[in-house]
């Protein structure tokens, strides 16, 4: 931790220590957490901290714990977003394979043709009924969103 950051944390600590006793109470800490949008009740906070107040050193450790947790959460969200983007791109490529005429829709004929090309057609399934199962606007073909739903929901 840089000395500037440590200095800033001590300034924050001093502002939180409303009664000047050299400790930040759970109530004072809850005010800070509330003001930044973190909801916690006093019992949860005491369980997390293990005491009813923090001295300046404990406050620095608490800050680091909260920041590390926040950074891990942000990192997880970013990773999920990247995975969703990759999945979307993969599904778009797969959609192009099925949409052989490039009109942005998959007809039952295109579905059957693509399944044959991929060696997945056994002639047993009716492509029209497969399309109808995921055709939410009942136009007899799948747009990209309907195709995504089919691919994500079914064991196609």
Kinemage of the C-alpha trace (Angstrom):
@kinemage 1
@onewidth
@group {chain A} dominant
@subgroup {mainchain}
@vectorlist {calphas} color= white
{ca unk a 1} P 0.000 0.000 0.000
{ca unk a 2} L 1.371 3.407 -0.929
{ca unk a 3} L 1.945 6.016 1.767
{ca unk a 4} L -0.500 8.379 0.055
{ca unk a 5} L -3.210 5.740 0.240
{ca unk a 6} L -2.406 5.028 3.873
{ca unk a 7} L -2.560 8.759 4.586
{ca unk a 8} L -5.960 8.951 2.837
{ca unk a 9} L -7.249 6.001 4.866
{ca unk a 10} L -6.160 7.719 8.084
{ca unk a 11} L -8.022 10.885 6.995
{ca unk a 12} L -11.132 8.798 6.298
{ca unk a 13} L -10.716 7.066 9.650
{ca unk a 14} L -10.464 10.435 11.428
{ca unk a 15} L -13.638 11.684 9.727
{ca unk a 16} L -15.511 8.496 10.645
{ca unk a 17} L -14.383 8.674 14.272
{ca unk a 18} L -17.118 11.190 15.150
{ca unk a 19} L -16.579 11.045 18.909
{ca unk a 20} L -12.773 11.257 18.655
{ca unk a 21} L -12.106 8.169 20.772
{ca unk a 22} L -9.538 6.772 18.316
{ca unk a 23} L -11.882 3.977 17.253
{ca unk a 24} L -14.447 3.581 14.496
{ca unk a 25} L -17.528 1.916 15.940
{ca unk a 26} L -19.765 -0.443 14.009
{ca unk a 27} L -22.383 2.315 13.836
{ca unk a 28} L -19.844 4.712 12.325
{ca unk a 29} L -18.669 2.019 9.925
{ca unk a 30} L -22.263 1.187 8.952
{ca unk a 31} L -22.816 4.851 8.098
{ca unk a 32} L -19.850 4.681 5.706
{ca unk a 33} L -21.005 1.430 4.127
{ca unk a 34} L -24.559 2.769 3.800
{ca unk a 35} L -23.303 5.929 2.103
{ca unk a 36} L -21.479 3.890 -0.556
{ca unk a 37} L -24.441 1.574 -1.124
{ca unk a 38} L -23.272 -1.495 0.800
{ca unk a 39} L -26.120 -2.905 2.853
{ca unk a 40} L -25.239 -4.835 5.996
{ca unk a 41} L -26.774 -5.158 9.403
{ca unk a 42} L -24.794 -4.615 12.565
{ca unk a 43} L -24.720 -8.309 13.533
{ca unk a 44} L -23.291 -9.324 10.127
{ca unk a 45} L -20.702 -6.591 10.350
{ca unk a 46} L -19.658 -7.619 13.859
{ca unk a 47} L -19.359 -11.238 12.707
{ca unk a 48} L -17.173 -10.140 9.794
{ca unk a 49} L -14.961 -7.881 11.868
{ca unk a 50} L -14.978 -9.896 15.086
{ca unk a 51} L -15.205 -6.832 17.337
{ca unk a 52} L -17.385 -3.813 18.072
{ca unk a 53} L -14.923 -1.169 16.856
{ca unk a 54} L -11.796 -0.727 14.762
{ca unk a 55} L -8.572 1.055 15.587
{ca unk a 56} L -6.676 2.667 12.670
{ca unk a 57} L -4.718 -0.505 11.864
{ca unk a 58} L -7.857 -2.676 11.918
{ca unk a 59} L -9.552 -0.103 9.671
{ca unk a 60} L -6.752 -0.428 7.089
{ca unk a 61} L -7.136 -4.227 7.144
{ca unk a 62} L -10.914 -3.895 6.842
{ca unk a 63} L -10.482 -1.536 3.886
{ca unk a 64} L -8.159 -3.995 2.141
{ca unk a 65} L -10.616 -6.838 2.758
{ca unk a 66} L -13.505 -4.848 1.287
{ca unk a 67} L -11.457 -3.649 -1.718
{ca unk a 68} L -10.134 -7.159 -2.466
{ca unk a 69} L -13.686 -8.506 -2.291
{ca unk a 70} L -14.906 -5.726 -4.580
{ca unk a 71} L -12.074 -6.326 -7.066
{ca unk a 72} L -12.747 -10.092 -7.079
{ca unk a 73} L -16.435 -9.413 -7.714
{ca unk a 74} L -15.647 -6.973 -10.539
{ca unk a 75} L -13.181 -9.440 -12.048
{ca unk a 76} L -15.787 -12.207 -11.919
{ca unk a 77} L -18.368 -9.979 -13.624
{ca unk a 78} L -15.876 -9.041 -16.355
{ca unk a 79} L -15.033 -12.695 -16.958
{ca unk a 80} L -18.724 -13.609 -17.192
{ca unk a 81} L -19.265 -10.745 -19.650
{ca unk a 82} L -16.348 -11.937 -21.805
{ca unk a 83} L -17.675 -15.515 -21.736
{ca unk a 84} L -21.139 -14.288 -22.757
{ca unk a 85} L -19.589 -12.329 -25.625
{ca unk a 86} L -17.644 -15.376 -26.842
{ca unk a 87} L -20.757 -17.528 -26.641
{ca unk a 88} L -22.709 -14.922 -28.614
{ca unk a 89} L -20.020 -14.896 -31.328
{ca unk a 90} L -19.959 -18.705 -31.488
{ca unk a 91} L -23.730 -18.829 -31.787
{ca unk a 92} L -23.638 -16.193 -34.538
{ca unk a 93} L -21.173 -18.342 -36.506
{ca unk a 94} L -23.344 -21.413 -35.984
{ca unk a 95} L -26.398 -19.433 -37.112
{ca unk a 96} L -24.602 -18.587 -40.368
{ca unk a 97} L -24.002 -22.309 -40.981
{ca unk a 98} L -27.732 -23.007 -40.708
{ca unk a 99} L -28.871 -19.841 -42.545
{ca unk a 100} L -27.571 -21.008 -45.928
{ca unk a 101} L -29.269 -18.272 -47.986
{ca unk a 102} L -28.117 -15.492 -45.631
{ca unk a 103} L -31.551 -13.932 -45.167
{ca unk a 104} L -31.286 -13.834 -41.362
{ca unk a 105} L -33.728 -16.686 -40.826
{ca unk a 106} L -33.527 -20.472 -40.649
{ca unk a 107} L -36.298 -22.344 -42.423
{ca unk a 108} L -37.102 -25.997 -41.803
{ca unk a 109} L -35.478 -26.803 -45.165
{ca unk a 110} L -32.267 -24.979 -44.185
{ca unk a 111} L -32.258 -26.747 -40.820
{ca unk a 112} L -32.616 -30.159 -42.454
{ca unk a 113} L -29.933 -29.364 -45.023
{ca unk a 114} L -27.466 -28.164 -42.366
{ca unk a 115} L -28.136 -31.182 -40.157
{ca unk a 116} L -27.488 -33.472 -43.142
{ca unk a 117} L -24.220 -31.665 -43.949
{ca unk a 118} L -23.132 -32.003 -40.327
{ca unk a 119} L -24.076 -35.679 -40.217
{ca unk a 120} L -26.670 -35.025 -37.517
{ca unk a 121} L -29.796 -35.836 -39.510
{ca unk a 122} L -31.198 -39.303 -39.034
{ca unk a 123} L -34.477 -38.557 -40.785
{ca unk a 124} L -36.379 -39.295 -37.587
{ca unk a 125} L -37.085 -35.758 -36.428
{ca unk a 126} L -39.389 -33.415 -38.283
{ca unk a 127} L -37.513 -30.140 -38.790
{ca unk a 128} L -40.760 -28.189 -39.062
{ca unk a 129} L -41.802 -29.304 -35.544
{ca unk a 130} L -38.278 -28.522 -34.265
{ca unk a 131} L -38.613 -25.003 -35.684
{ca unk a 132} L -42.145 -24.590 -34.291
{ca unk a 133} L -40.973 -25.522 -30.792
{ca unk a 134} L -38.727 -22.410 -30.671
{ca unk a 135} L -40.528 -20.105 -33.136
{ca unk a 136} L -41.887 -17.571 -30.656
{ca unk a 137} L -43.406 -15.254 -33.281
{ca unk a 138} L -44.968 -18.138 -35.280
{ca unk a 139} L -43.534 -17.106 -38.664
{ca unk a 140} L -42.380 -20.648 -39.486
{ca unk a 141} L -38.673 -19.875 -39.240
{ca unk a 142} L -36.065 -19.013 -36.608
{ca unk a 143} L -34.438 -15.620 -36.246
{ca unk a 144} L -31.151 -15.347 -34.344
{ca unk a 145} L -32.754 -14.878 -30.910
{ca unk a 146} L -35.003 -17.904 -31.403
{ca unk a 147} L -32.004 -19.910 -32.642
{ca unk a 148} L -30.011 -18.901 -29.545
{ca unk a 149} L -32.854 -20.040 -27.336
{ca unk a 150} L -33.003 -23.368 -29.156
{ca unk a 151} L -29.272 -23.917 -28.831
{ca unk a 152} L -29.070 -22.879 -25.188
{ca unk a 153} L -32.168 -24.727 -23.997
{ca unk a 154} L -32.065 -27.944 -25.975
{ca unk a 155} L -29.594 -30.788 -26.204
{ca unk a 156} L -29.469 -30.223 -29.922
